[in-house]
């Protein structure tokens, strides 16, 4: 599926959603072979660019999102919606699709 192209300056996720800037995919294999765009795998690591206010509990209070802007995270391979802002690629996904915070 092709990424959604937006021409806006800011994106504010709602609920427990997070907006992630996708890290660049590998250009070469470990053996030094250059990969064409069609052979590259979709990256699963990115940096949190924006975070929603959190999920609403049954009593109406908000449960805060566990990640914060600037965290580098590992997320599910086919999760979320791919978004392109200018030349940058982002993914908008639910907090439950984040697998880990990486250092």
N, C-alpha and C positions, 0 to 999 in steps of 0.2 A: 504494500500500500504506500502511496506517495505521501510525503509529509504535507501537513497543512501549512500554507504560507500566510503569515500575518504581517501587516504593515502598521504596527503599533509600537509605542515606546516602552510600555510597562505591561506586565501580566501579573494579576493578583489571583492566586489559586483560592478556591472556595473549599470549605469543610476541611477534610483531612488530606487534601491533595497537595502535592509538591511539584515544583517546576525545576527541572534539572538540566543544566548545560552539559551536553554529551561530550565526553573526552574523544579526542581524535583516535580513529582506528589505526591499527598497525599498517604501515606501508610495505614492510618486508617480513618475510618469514624468518625463523631462527637461522636458517641456512643461507640467508641473504638474497632470496628470490623476491623480486618486486611483484606486488600483487596488483592486478587491475581492479578498478572499482567494483566490477561484478563479482569478484571472488572474495571481497572483504566481508567479514562477519560484522553484524550489528554490534557496536560496543555495549557493554553492560556496566560501565563505570562512568560516573559523572559528578559534577559539583552542584550542590543545591543553590539555586538562584533565587527562589522565593518559596515561602511556606504559607499554607492556609492557616486560619485561626484554630482549627482542630475540629474533631467530630463532636456532635452534640450527644450528650448522654440522655437517658430517659427522663431525668429530672430537669432537663433544660440547660444544665451547666455544660461547659466545654471541656473536653479532654485534650490537653495540649499535644501537639505533634512532637515526637521524640527527637527529630533531627532539627538542625538550625541552618540558616544561610551560611554557606562556606564549607559545610561538611562534605567530604568526598564519600560517595556511597556506591555500593554494588546493588544493582536492581535486576529484576527478572527480565529475561531476554525479550519476550514478546509482550511485555506490559506497557500500558499507557498509550498516549497519542503522540506521534511524532509531529513536531512543530518547527518551522523554519522562520527565523526572524533575521532578515537581511542575509548574511552569509553564515550565521551561526545556527547550529542545530540544537534543539531542546526536546525534552520529553516531559509531558504532563501526566503524572500518575498518582495513584492512591498510595498512602503511606504503607499499606499492607504489602505492596509490591517491592518495597525496599528490603533487601536481604541482610545487609550489613553496612556499617560505617567502616571505611578503610583508612589507614594512615599513609 
